[in-house]
Structure formats: structure tokens, C-alpha cells
């Protein structure tokens, strides 16, 4: 059983920053890869970023250069530092984990960016 608990969402003006955190509990293999998806109203779910246990990260083109994913393996925690936020970043952000991809999900945290 994997549990993922997100925190750090909220309301921010465009150009501002927010940091999301996600604490995971479960077997080591189930959190080998951790990352974030987001889903805006009326839009498809979008993979934002992933990071392996070894620190290899990948990003969606829409967030490259603005968002940074990191993790603390000792704490089973993944972070998403979001800078230069834009209104189009408004979405529910979901933390995910899995052996190779993201197959376990948290409840999500709302991020709203006002113009």
C-alpha cells in the first residue's frame, strides 16, 4: 500500500513562486520514481515532471526552466519548486510514484495563479 500526501498548494499571483511537497509511505520499489501530474478544468491530465531515486529528472516542455523537481530519499519526499508562475499553471497537482512510472496517486493539491 502506497500513501502519498501533497501539501503546499494555494493562490499566487502571476510571476510568483510556490513549492509543493509530497510525503510518501510504502515499499522502496513503489517509490523508485516520483513525480507530479496536473489537471486543469476541462483539460487532459499533463505530466509535469518526474525524478528517479538517483536524481534523474524529466520535465514537460511547458514548465522547463521554471519548475524544478527534487527529492529527499531519506524522507521519501518529493518537491516541486514552481517559479515564474503563469495563469495557465492553474490546476490540481497530483503527486505520483511507482517502480518505473507513476501508478500511485495522492489526493491532489490546488494551485491557482491569478493574472
N, C-alpha and C positions, 0 to 999 in steps of 0.2 A: 504494500500500500504506500503510495506516494502522496504526500500533502505539500502543497505549495501555497504560501501565503504572501500576497503582494501588499505593499504599502508605499506611500509617497505621492500618490496622485493628488490632483487638485486643480485649482483655477490659476492661470497665469496669463499675463499679457504677452502679446507677440514680442519676440526678442528676448524673453526671459528664459530662465532655466528651471528645470525640475529634475529630481533624482528619484527613480523608482528602485525599490528593493524587493527581493523575493527570497524568503527563507524556505528551504526545502527539508523534508524529512523522508527517509526511505533508504532503500538499498543503494550502495555505491554505484552499481551499474545503471540504476534508474535515473541517476542524475549525472551521467557522464557528459551529456550535452545539455546545456541550459540556454534559455533564450526568451525572447519576447515576440508575441504577435500583437497586432492591434486590429480593431474593427470599428469603423465609423458607421453611423446610421446610414442604412441604405447602400453600404459598400461591402465588397468582399473582404474577407479577412486577409491581412497582409503580414507576411513575416518581416519583422523589423530587424532583428539581429540574433545571432547565436554565438555561443562560445563553448569550446570543448574544455575538458578538465585541464588540458595542457596549455590553454590560453589562446588557442587559435580562434579568431573571430571573423564573422561574416556579417555584412550589412546590406540592407535594401538600398538601392541607389537613391531613394528619396530621403534617406537620413545620413548618408555618408558625409563625413566632415562636420556633422552637427551632433550626432549621438555617439556615445561610447559605452560599450558593454564591458563589464568586468565581473570577476567572481572571486570569492574567498573560499577556497576549497575546505579549509578547516572549519568554516562556519556553514558550509553548504548553502551559501548565499550568492545570488547573482544581482548585479546592479545595472541600471540603465541611466547614464547621465545624459540628459537631454538639454542641449544648448541651442540658442538662436531659434526658439520655438516659433512655429507658424500656425495660423488658424487651421490649416489642413492637417496638423498633427493631432487635432482633437479626435479622440477615440477612447474606447475602453481598451486598456492594455492588459494582456494576459501573459503571465509567466508560464513557461513550459519547460519540460525536461524529458529525457529519455535516453536509451542506450546509444542510439545513433541519430535520432531526430527527436522532435518534440511531440510526445504522445500523451503526456500527462499535463493537466492544466489546473491553474488556480482559478479563483473566482473573478479575477479581474479588478482593475482599479481605473477610475475615470480620470482622464486628463482632458481639460478644456482650456483652449488657448483663445483668448479674445483679441480682436484686431484693434 
